[in-house]
Amino acid sequence: MSTTLTPADATELTAADRCDRCSAQARVRAIMHGGADLLFCNHHAQQYEEQLRKVAVRIIESTSPLESEGSAARDA
C-alpha cells in the first residue's frame, strides 16, 4: 500500500506558510503529482513559473491579504 501526504487544506495559504526558497511569506502553492506541495513568495513564483506550469498538477495563488495571527488582535 502507498501513502500520499496531502496538505490539509491545499487551497488556502496562511500567514505561517513560508517560501521554500527564501522563507518570505508564501503567496503561491504548487501541488505536484503525488500530493506534495511547494510554497513560493511572489518573487520566486514568478522566477519559476514556466517550470512549475510544466510539472505542477495545480497552482494556487493567494489573492487576499494574509495577516499574522497577532495582527488582528492588535488592530482591535
C-alpha positions in Angstrom: 0.0 0.0 0.0 1.2 3.5 -0.8 0.6 6.5 1.4 0.4 10.0 -0.1 0.8 13.1 2.1 -1.5 15.9 1.1 -1.8 19.3 2.7 -4.8 19.5 5.0 -6.3 22.4 3.1 -4.5 22.7 -0.2 -6.5 25.8 -1.3 -5.7 28.2 1.5 -2.4 29.8 2.4 -1.9 31.2 5.9 0.5 33.8 7.3 2.5 31.0 8.7 3.2 29.5 5.3 6.7 30.3 4.1 8.5 30.3 0.7 10.6 27.1 0.2 13.4 29.2 -1.3 13.8 32.3 0.9 11.4 31.9 3.9 9.3 35.0 2.9 5.6 34.8 3.3 4.2 32.3 0.7 1.7 33.6 -1.8 1.7 30.6 -4.2 1.2 26.9 -3.6 2.2 24.5 -6.4 0.7 21.0 -5.9 2.7 18.2 -7.5 1.8 14.7 -8.7 1.6 12.5 -5.6 0.3 15.4 -3.4 3.5 17.1 -2.3 3.4 20.9 -2.5 5.9 23.7 -2.9 5.3 27.2 -1.5 6.7 30.3 -3.0 6.7 34.1 -2.4 5.6 36.2 -5.4 9.2 36.8 -6.4 10.2 33.1 -6.6 6.8 32.1 -8.0 7.4 34.4 -11.0 11.0 33.2 -11.3 10.0 29.5 -11.5 6.5 30.0 -13.1 7.4 28.5 -16.5 8.9 25.3 -15.0 6.1 25.0 -12.4 3.4 25.1 -15.0 5.0 22.1 -16.7 5.2 19.9 -13.6 2.5 21.1 -11.2 -0.9 19.5 -11.1 -2.4 22.7 -9.6 -1.1 26.1 -8.8 -2.9 28.2 -6.2 -2.2 31.9 -5.8 -3.3 33.8 -2.8 -5.3 36.9 -3.8 -6.3 38.1 -0.3 -4.1 39.8 2.2 -2.6 37.4 4.7 -2.5 38.5 8.3 -0.4 37.1 11.1 -2.4 35.7 14.0 -1.4 38.6 16.2 -2.2 41.4 13.8 -6.0 41.0 14.1 -5.7 41.3 17.8 -3.5 44.5 17.6 -6.0 46.1 15.2 -8.9 45.6 17.6 
